[in-house]
Amino acid sequence: LQLVESGGGEVQPGGSLRLSCTAAGFTLDYSTIAWFRQAPGKEREGVSCISSGGDRSDTAESVKGRFTISRDSAKKTVTLEMSSLKPEDTGVYFCAQRMSSNHNWCSLSDAYFTSWGQGTQVTVSS
């Protein structure tokens, strides 16, 4: 399973970006997907996750109200919409996957996820 992130870039504070996560040749329908980020010199942290059924999502307090996760089965994509971006949102953003028969499970702990993308850089700077 190869996960591919896209949509990163550089934006001014207050701006918006949309990150996408897809899997080449693989459906994400039975997978819980999460977004993580890692800033220079800091540990990786969970940002948002969505269950395989799409019924449950969770978002870190630091981005709640600004970031929204969603999934589109037809497009085989999980999207992270980021708005009101702050300099502290800067980092490499990774999507991660875990097969899950529980359609209502998701987690912001990286210990649960088995496949990872290469990451996409997000830079928020004036």
N, C-alpha and C positions, 0 to 999 in steps of 0.2 A: 504494500500500500504506500503510495507516494502522495503526500499532501503538498499542495502548492498554495502559498499565500500571494496575494497581489493587492495593490491599492495603496501601499505606503507612499510616503513622500514628505516634503517639507511644507509646513503651513504656519501662518502667523497665529499667535494666541487668539482664541475666540473662533478660529476657523473649524472646518469640518473635513473629515476624511471617511472613506468607506473602504473597509478591508474585506476581501473575499477569500474563502478557503474552499478549494476543490480537491478532488481526488481523481487522478488520472486513471480511467478505466475501471472505476470502482464506485458503487453507489454508497452514499452516506446514510441511506435510509435507516439502517440498523445500528447506527453509531451515535454515541454521545460525543459532542464536539465542544471543545473549550478553546478560549483564547487566553494566552499568557503573554506577559511582556517582561523584558529584562532591560533595565537601564544600566549604563556603565557603572561598574563598581557595586552594583546592588544584586540581590538575589532575585531570581525569577518569581513573579507573582501572578496569581490567577486573576483574570480580568472579568471574564464572563463565560458562561457555559449554557448549553441547551441540550435537552434530552433528545433521545432518538425519535421520540414521538412528537417533539416540538411543544409538548404541553407544559413543560417546566423549564424555567431558566433561572439563572442566578447571576448576580452582578456584584462586584466588589464595591464596598462603600465608597472608595475613593473615586469611582467613576459613575456611581448611581445617579440617574437622572440626566446623564450626558451620553452614555453609551447604550446602544440597543443591539441585541443579538437576534438574529432570525435565520430561518432555514427555508430553502426552496428545493423541494424534492425533484421537481421537474428539471431544474437547472443544476442539480447535484451540487449545491453551493450553500455554505453558511456564511452569513454576512455580519460584520460588526460595523454598525454605524456609529461614528464618533463625532460629537459636536462639542462646542464650547471648549475646545482643546486648550490645555494649559502646558506651559513648559515642562512641568513634572510628568506629563504624559509621554515625553520623549523616551524612546527605547526601541528595541527590536521586538516585534510582535510575532508570536508563533501560534499556529493553530495545532491542536492535538486531538487525537481520536482514540476512542475505546469502543469496541463492540459491546452492546448492552441489550439484553433481552428485556430489561426493565425500561419501559418507555417513559417513565417519569423520573429517572435518575440523572443527575448531573453533579459535578463537583468542581471546585476551584483548586483542588489539590493536584499537583502534577504527578504525584505518586501513582495515580490510577490510570494514567494514559500511556498507551503503548506505541503509538505512531505519532511522529512529529514532522512538521514542515521545516523548511530551512530558515524561515523568518523573513519579515519585511520591515524595513526601517521606517520609523515614524519620528520626525523631528518637528518640534513646535518651538519656533524661535522668531523673535522680531528682528 
